[in-house]
Amino acid sequence: MLIKNATLPDGRSGIDVLVREGRIAALGPNLAAPEGVQVIEAAGQLLSPPFVDAHFHMDATLSVGLPRVNESGTLLEGIALWGELKPQLTQQALVERALQYCDWAVAKGLLAIRSHVDVCDERLLAVEALLHVRERVKPYLDLQLVAFPQDGLLRAPNALANLKRALDLGVDVVGGIPHFERTAEQGAQSVKLLCELAAERGLRVDMHCDESDDPLSRHVETLAFHTQRLGLQGRVTGSHLTSMHSMDNYYVSKLLPLMREAGLHAIANPLINITLQGRHDSYPRRRGMTRVPELLAAGINVGFGHDCVMDPWYSLGSGDMLEVAAMGLHVAQMTSQTQMRQCFDAVTGNSARILGLDDYGLEVGKAADFVLLQAGDAIEAIRLRATRLLVVRRGQVLACSAPAKAVMSLPGRPIAVDWRAPPR
């Protein structure tokens, strides 16, 4: 395959990409087409690495309405509702819903997902189901699993033993939820135990951390401390971090350097944070999302996650990471040209770094995984929720869509792509 005349997210235009044996063999202007290679004319459209969802819950996805609807739309009712649903879960239903979502994801150019999976069910039903799904989707999607003690590592009976069992079965990442423990002291203890477990096993850590409006929920500080103490720099992520939205500026000025020194990654979940946080407020009502611009300015890698799609916490969603980027842009008021591109990075390269996807990116020698978008640049892709004209993995076309006909584009910018061009 040879992609001709593409624009890349870094602004380079007129770029050709040659694919051989599933990898990027050459990248640059005016590449010659080898004999028999399929030539695809991009006509100046945006060629991007695939989208990456750094934070998701695939065990709950597409379960909206089971056994009932979350009437209040709150985080706590969602947790209670998930507790009601767990006894009714079957492995077959879990697998079927997850596979359906993976199909949605691929069609949207989303080819890597980190999913938290609840380990507080003694049966580990969801763990076994998603391990099966991970193998099923391996040819077309990277699915990374996090052992997540939804009901609290120390609060729920046998949660620590169940988490270790899940890791023994092959789950990839150590998870936690310190702010949901009974006391702040137990929350801090859970962070210590989980980081030590990850260090012992050579695994990454991704904790639901301070998903609260309480400015005194400060477990990310403890997470940064144990990350440094155990030499886990670059392998640890704090997800949500919504309490930072409510913290005073002086404390944050101390916290951000600690996070940077520890090499922590941060994940915001714009769609869900803006929906679930601030529920105890009247007006003015807090947005609830963590301080994304400030984290980036401090040199901390920030990714965005979809978090939920049609589940007990969120009845909407479609697997579109451009929708996630757009919400993050608006909520964080990241409307400069640079900041809007940073929001695109948050659903592509930044999140790939969080997952540790070493074979990711538009570079010679990397895997030929990319998405051709009906947009002239990253900002236009967010604005239009751009049509995914082609979704390619290892040089093979997984999905394609006809160009949208009613796209508003700048004068002189083509909107059609001849992706059906026959092999030369």
Disulfide bonds with the S-S distance in Angstrom:
none
